[in-house]
Amino acid sequence: MSTFGSHRAVSSSFALFLLAIAAPAFAQENGPPQDLGSPPPFVAKGAFHRVTLPSGSQEFNELLQRGAIVWGEDYGSFTLLYVDARRAGGIPLMVNRGAQIVDEMTLVPFDG
């Protein structure tokens, strides 16, 4: 007994079902998904932002040459900077060059 009409319809429906399940698995053969500069969880209003850069980053020198760094603190494996985004060329440019916006450091939770 078939609910789709004929046995041939059942087998082709089953084949389409298998293909639909297998397609995402084949798409993942090129490695894990890559972060394409997803927006940070919080970006402060205004032009000044807290940014981290990996140690030895070329972006640090570029920000320094543009006069975009207000202050910075070297923590060894990364550098925390307070940056004028206008002089840096904007937030998207900084993020595309490896900077991570960490403005959420300015938030203070009041949980009781």
Secondary structure, DSSP 4 states (H G I P E B T S, - for coil): --SSSSHHHHHHHHHHHHHHHHHHHHHGGG-SPPP--PPPS---SSSEEEEEEETT-HHHHHHHHHT-EEEEEE-SSEEEEEEEHHHHT-HHHHHHTT-EE-GGGG------
